[in-house]
Amino acid sequence: MNIDPIFQIGKSGLTPEVTEAVSEAFNTRELIKLAVLKNCMEDPREIAAAIGERTHSQVVQVIGKKIVLYKENKDHKKINLPL
């Protein structure tokens, strides 16, 4: 994937502030990539599931410590998915 992570999750794990920032980022983007730092003790797959549920987005992929989320933006639609 050629997009850079716009958020990093560190030793504090998935905080309400990170969740809120990701939720706000979905106002202008449909795909968001997050990086889980080495000092984070939480499992990236669990983080992805939790943040996906909290932001009402879909987990596209989790590879290593990288998470990609998708949420359709009705106002600024950039990605057309086949039915």
C-alpha positions in Angstrom: 0.0 0.0 0.0 1.5 3.3 -1.0 -0.1 5.6 1.6 1.8 6.7 4.6 0.5 6.2 8.2 -1.1 9.3 9.5 -1.4 8.1 13.1 0.9 6.2 15.4 -0.3 4.2 18.4 2.4 4.0 21.1 2.8 2.7 24.6 -0.5 4.2 25.8 -2.4 2.0 23.3 -5.7 2.9 21.9 -6.7 6.0 23.8 -10.0 8.0 23.4 -8.0 10.8 21.8 -6.6 8.5 19.1 -10.1 7.2 18.4 -11.5 10.7 18.1 -8.6 11.9 15.8 -9.2 8.9 13.5 -12.9 9.6 13.5 -12.3 13.2 12.5 -9.9 12.2 9.8 -12.6 10.2 8.1 -14.3 13.6 7.4 -11.7 14.2 4.6 -10.4 10.7 3.8 -11.8 7.3 3.1 -8.7 5.3 3.7 -6.6 5.7 6.8 -3.3 3.9 7.7 -2.1 3.6 11.3 1.2 2.4 12.6 1.5 0.5 15.9 4.8 1.3 17.5 7.1 -1.4 19.0 6.5 0.0 22.5 2.8 -0.7 22.3 2.0 -4.0 24.1 -1.5 -4.4 22.5 -2.1 -6.7 19.6 -2.5 -4.8 16.3 -5.5 -7.0 15.2 -7.3 -6.2 18.5 -6.6 -2.5 18.1 -7.9 -2.6 14.5 -11.1 -4.4 15.5 -11.7 -2.0 18.4 -11.0 1.2 16.4 -13.1 -0.1 13.5 -16.0 -0.7 15.8 -15.7 2.7 17.6 -15.4 4.7 14.3 -17.9 2.6 12.4 -15.3 1.8 9.8 -14.1 -1.4 8.1 -10.7 -3.0 8.7 -9.1 -3.4 5.3 -5.9 -5.1 6.4 -3.5 -5.6 9.2 0.0 -6.5 8.2 2.5 -6.6 11.0 2.1 -3.4 12.9 0.3 -1.5 10.1 -3.5 -1.1 10.1 -5.6 0.2 7.2 -9.2 1.3 7.8 -11.9 2.3 5.3 -15.1 4.3 5.8 -17.2 5.6 3.0 -17.5 9.3 2.8 -20.8 10.2 1.2 -19.8 13.9 0.6 -16.2 13.3 -0.7 -16.4 9.9 -2.3 -13.1 8.9 -3.9 -13.2 5.1 -3.9 -15.9 3.2 -5.9 -16.3 -0.4 -4.7 -17.9 -2.9 -7.0 -21.3 -4.3 -5.7 
